[in-house]
Amino acid sequence: MSGPLPDDRAPNPPIDIDAARVAALLDLEVGAFRALMADGKVTVLCERGTGADAGRWRATFWYGGRRARLVVDPKGRILDEG
């Protein structure tokens, strides 16, 4: 098969995650979370699932000793959080 991959199979599809959800998990107000993100004070790691988890992404956000982890599909729908 040739041609572009569908969005959900692209190597690095754009994934939107609701800032309010992440802010709540980090016990922050949304405005504070956005400012900390802009200042590079929130660390983010995004991992692409393989095998049985193909098509899923795990995004982990760290700030001040706290962690927010979300598993999302390519459309940014949250499948699991913690």
N, C-alpha and C positions, 0 to 999 in steps of 0.2 A: 504494500500500500504506500502510495506517495502522496505528497501534499501536506498542508499544515495539519497539525494535530488539533482535535477539538479542544476547547478551552480547558476542560477538566483533565486532559492528558498532556497539556503543554508542560515543558520542564519547569517553568516558573510562572504559573498563571497569577494574575493579580488577585489577591485575596483581601477582602474588606472584612474587618472584625469591628464590631460595635465598641467604641471607646467607653461607653457607659458601663458595659458588662465587665470589661477589664478593670476599669477604675474601681468598680464595686468590689471585685475580687481582691484588689490591692488596698482596699479601705481608703480610697482617695475620692475627692470630688472630681467630676469630669474635667473642669477647667484646670485644676492642679495637675491631673494626669496628662492632659494635652501639653501643658507648659513643660512638665518634666520630660515628656517624649521629645519635644522640640529642642530642649537643652541637652539631650542625650543622656539624661540621668536614669532613664528606664532602659534596661537591657532587654533585648528580644532575641530569641532563637526560634527559627521556623524550620521544621523538619518535614520532609515529604515521606508519606507512607509507601511501603513496598509490599509485594506479595499480597496477603489477605487485606492489608491496609492501603493498598493502592487507591488513589483518588481521595485520600484523606491527608490532612496536614495537621501537625501539632505545633501550636504557637505557645511559647513560654515567655512570660514577661517577669522581670525581677526588678524590685525596687525596695531599698531599705530593709533587706532581710526577708522580704515577703515575695511570694511567688504566685502567679496566676497562670494556669495551664488550660488551654482550650484545644479540643480536637474539632476541626471544622472540615466541611466538604469544600470543593472548589468555588462554590457560590458564597462561602462564608457562613453557612448555616452551622450553628454549634451542635455537635453530636455528643460532646462530653466536656465537662469543665471541672476544675478543681484547683 
